[in-house]
Amino acid sequence: MSNRVLMKGNEAVCRGAVAAGCKAFFGYPITPQNEIPEIMSWLMPENGGVFVQAESELAAINMVYGASCTGARAMTSSSSPGVSLKQEGISYMVGCELPGVIVNVQRGGPGLGNIAPSQSDYFQAVKGGGHGDYHCLTVAPWSVEECFELTALAFELADKYRTPAMVLMDGMLGQMLEPVPVDKKVETRAYPKPWATTGAKGRAPNIINSLYMVAEEMEEVNLRIQARYAQAEIEDVRCAEYRTDDADLVLVAYGTVARICRTAVDLAREDGYAVGMLRPISLYPFPKAVLHQLALDGKLFLAVEMSCGQMVEDVRLSVCGVSEVHFFGRTGGVVPDQVQILEHIRGILPRRVGGRLERAEVAKQTPSPPGMGRGLG
């Protein structure tokens, strides 16, 4: 009898949070992440935790702020417009050096947009999103099982670095059904929290605050935060490579799009193109060193995204001008398919036929597929 059950990515997020010891969830409904607060409304009480449907996204993130002050593992979830409303609270948490987990199941935008899958919140997630010098530690699952694993990991990373961590998904992954082991367990390291406001009996009071009127004191806080980011750049970069050893061109993609790109890689190989893929799992910190080494090894790059071109900027910065970086994206909730990606591969690479290289003449064969494609030197 199989110990695996079908569940949506949204449910796997909840199961991963509980496995990591989440004790407080605060949320507000928005599609396509509505199953997360729904499931947490009964999982939290069943596991000795607290669930509150807040009156707004602003209220939800500030409830996470308050719960985190006590040392509890706390989280919230939303989708693109809702996460925008949480940005001030996230910045306050960074300034207070508080851990917490935010899940963003992205939808098409900008504005209210639609409920289709998107990756256009990348800048918001990894570059800060709110005010001040900060980032969110950001992980990006590509399967339902990874929704479980990386949500649990996000709690550990948040505690380790005393900063918010984000799980960046998309509407397709949130609604996708895949088998996950029902007895799946995770071990997350518990970090001491001597800073928590747990009552001052027998000790000096702890004060958690992000207001520093003396500039030098505010600078000291910023430098302490930046030192943690530097540590994460060394200890917590995660990525996965697929058929990159002999590749002439490396596709760079994360999340749902990486699954499509993996199929495109196999199709390209069958057609005589030496293609591989690098999948960033941690979007911040980004796998810059791995990409730079691939560039030094002579690889070209094609970043594929459900956006107008956001992650491609980090690919370009990682490569440092050593190699060519190309881009293909669909936006507004449109998902690129493997055929479109393959056409872009053919436009970049010569094909290997009988030991010789043969340049593909794509333009003469088919019109360009819809979407955005450009080379970035």
N, C-alpha and C positions, 0 to 999 in steps of 0.2 A: 504494500500500500504506500503510495507516494506521500511524503510529508510536505509537499509543495501545494500551495493554494493560489488561485488567481486573485490578484488585487490590483487596484489602480495605483498609479504613482502617488496620488494624493494620500491614499490610505497608507502606503509604505512610509511616507514621510511621518505620519502619526506614529506608526509602529516603531520607527527608528528613534523618534523623540522619547517615547516611553522607555525603550530599551536603554537609552542614555541617561535616564533618571530625570527627565523633565518633570517638574512639579507645578508648573503654572503656565497656562495658555490663555492669551487674550487676543480676540480676533473680531473681525467684522466681515459680513458676507460680501463677496464679489466673485463673479464667474471669471475664470474656470477653476478656482481653488475652493469652491464652497464645501466640498467634502471634508477638507481639513478641519475647519471649526466644528462641522457636524460630528465627525468621528471623535475629535478631542473632547466634545461635550460629554461623552460617556466614558472615554478612556481615562480622562483625568480623575474623575471621582473613583473609578474602579481601582486606580493605582495610587490613591492617597494624595492626589493633586487637586489643583483648583482650576476651574474653567469659568471664564467670564466673557459673554458676548458684550463687547464694549459698545458705547453709543456712537463711536466713529473710529476711523483709523488713527486719528491723532490721540484719542483716549487710549487705544489699544497699546501703542508703542510706549506711552508714558506709564501704563500699568506694568509693562515689561521692565521699564526703568525702575519702578518702585520695588517690584519683586526681586530684581537682581540685586538691589541694595542690601537685601537681607541674606544674600548668598545663595538663593534658590536658582536652580536652572530653569530659565523662563524663555518663552518663545512667542512669536506672533507669525501670522501668514497673511498674504494678500496677493493681489495681482496688480499689474503695472500702475494704474492711476492711484490705487490705494497705497502702494509703496511710496509713491511720490509724496503723499500726505504724511508719511511717517518720517520724512527726511530730517526734520528739525529734531525730533526725539532721538533719532539715531545719532546725530551730531552731539546732542547733549550726553548720550551714553558714552560716546568716545571721550568727550571732555572729562567725564567723571570716572573714566577707566573702568567701565562696567561691561561684563560679558552679557551676551544675549544672542538669540538666534532669530533671524528673519528669513522666511521662505517667500520667494517671489515666483509665482507661476505665471510667466509672462503672457500677455495678450497683445494683439495688434494695436498700434497707435501711430502718431501721437493723439492727445486728447482722449475722449472716451473710446475712440477706435472701435474695436470689435472683440469677439471672444475667441478668435482664431490664434494659433500659436505664433510666437514671435521671439526674436532675440535682440530686440531693439532697446533693452534696458541695460545692456552691457556697460556702457559708459557710467550710468548711474550707479551700478553695483560696484565696479572696481575702481572708479576714480573718486569716489566719495559720495556724491549725490546731494549732500547738504553743505553747510558752510564750515570752513576751517580746513586745516591741513590733516586730512585723514583718508583712510581707505576702509572698506569692509573686507575682511578675509572672506573670499568667495569660492565656493565649490560648485561644480556643475555635473550632476549625474546624467548618464545617457541611457539608463535602464531603470525599470521599477525597482529591481534589487538594489541598485546604487542609490535610489532615493532613500531607501532604508539606511544603507551604510553611511552615506555622506551626511545625512541629517544627524545621525549619531556622532559622526566625526565633528560636525560643526559645533556641537556643544563642547567637545574637548578643546577644540581650537580657541573658542571664545574664552573659556576659562584659562587656558594656558597663557594667552596673550592679553587677557583682561580687555577685550574689545568685542564689539558685535561681529558676528559671522553670518554670512548670507548663503542660502541654498538657492541657486539660480536655475530655474527649470523653465519649461514652456507649457502652454496649454495642451499640446499633444501628449507630452510625457505625463502630465498630471492626470489625464483621462485614459491613458493607455493601460490595458490589462495584460499582465505577465505573471508567471508563476514565481512565487517567493517562498522559501522554506518557512513553515509556520513556527518552527522551533529555533529560528535563526537568532543567535545571540551576538551581542557586541560587548567588548570591554573598552570602556572609556576611562582614561585616567582621571582620578579626582585630585584637584589642586586645592591646597589650603587657602582659605579666604579670611585672613586675619583682619582685613579691611571692612568686613561686612558689618552692617548695623544690626547686631543681634542682642542688643542690651549691654549697658556699660557697667553692670555690677562687677566690682572688683578690678576694673580697668578704666583707662581713660576713654572718653567717648570717641567713636569714629565719626568723622565728618566727610560726607560725600558731596562734592560740589564741583561745578565747572566755571564758577565766577572767580576770576583772579584779576583784581584791579591793578596790581603791580605787574608791569610788562615782563620783567625778568622772571617772575614766578610763572606766568603763563608760558613763557618760552621754555622753562624747565619741564613743564608738563608735556609740551609738544615734543621736546627732545626725548623724553622718556617713551612716549608713544612711538616715535620714529625708530627708536632702538629696538622696540619689539617687532616692528615691521622688518627691520634688517635681520633679526633673528629668524623670522618666518621665511625670509628669502633663502636662508641656509637650510633650515630644518623641515620645512613643510611645503615644498614645491612638489606637485604631483602631476604626472602626465602618462600617457600610454602611446607607444609607437606600434605601427602595423606596416610591415613590409618596407621599411625605410632603408634597410642596409644597402640595397642595390638600386634604390630609386633615383631617377633623374629629377622627378617632381614630387614634392611632398604636399599633400592637402592638409590644411590646418582647419579643424572644425571641432566644436564642442556640442554636448547635449544631443538632442534628436538629430541634428544635421550631421553629426559624426557617424551616426548609424547609416545614413544615406550615402555618405562619402565612402564608408567602408565597402559598400556594394559597388560604388563607382570605381574604386580602386581595383576590385576583382574583375570587373568588366573591362577596364582599361588594360589590365595585364593580359586578359584573353585576346585583346585586340593588338597586342604588341607594344604597349606603352609601359615604360618602367615607372610606376607610380606607387607611392606609399602614403601613409597618413600619420600625423601626430595629433593626438587628442589632448588638449589641456584639460585636466581634471580640477586643478586649482587655477581659477582665472586670476585671482590675486592671492598669493604671489604667482605671477605668470612664469611658465617654464622658459625664461629668456636664454639661459645658458645652453639648454638642449637645442633650441632653435638656432642659436648662433653657431654651435658646433656643426649642425647639419649644413648650415650655409658655408662654413669653412670647408666642408667635405664636397662642396660643389653642387648642392641641391638647389633647385628652383622651388618656389612656393606658390600655392594657390589657396588663399583664405576663402572659405565658403561659410556664409552666414545667412540667417533670416533677419537681415538688417541692410541699411544702405552703406554699411562699411564702418564697423566700430572695432571689433577685435583685430581687424587687419592693421590698425595703427600700432598695436602692441607687437604684432608679428614684424612689422617694418622696423620698429625700434629695436627689436631683438636681433634682427639680421644685420643692423648697423651698416647698410649699404653694400654688404659683401655679395649679395645675390639679388636676383629679381623677385619681387613679390607681386603676384597678381590677385585679383579679387573677383568673386562672383557672389551676388546676393539677390534674394527676393525679399520683399518687404510688405508691410500692411497685413500680415497674416498668411501670405502665400508661401508655400513650402517648396524649396527647390527639389527637383527629382534627379535621379542618377543619370538619366539621358542628357539632361541639360548640363550637368557637371561634366559628363564625358565629352560633350561637344567642346567645352572650354579646354579640357585637357588636350584634345586633338588640335586646338588652335595654338597651343603653347609648345607642345613637344613634337619632335620627330618620332616616327614609329620605327621600332626595331624589326626588320624583315630579313630573315636569312642571314643574320650577322651584320647587315648594313642598316644605316639610318635612312629613313624615308620621310620627308616632310609631308604632313597631312594637309590637304588643300580643302579645309572645311568649308570655306566661303563658297566654293564652286559646287559643293554637294548639297548643303542645306542652308536655309536662312538662319541667322542667329536666333537662339531661343530668347524669350522675354526674360528680363532681369537686367542686372547691372554687372558689367564686367570691365575691368580696366587693369592695366599693369602699373605697378608702383616701383620705380627704380630705387 
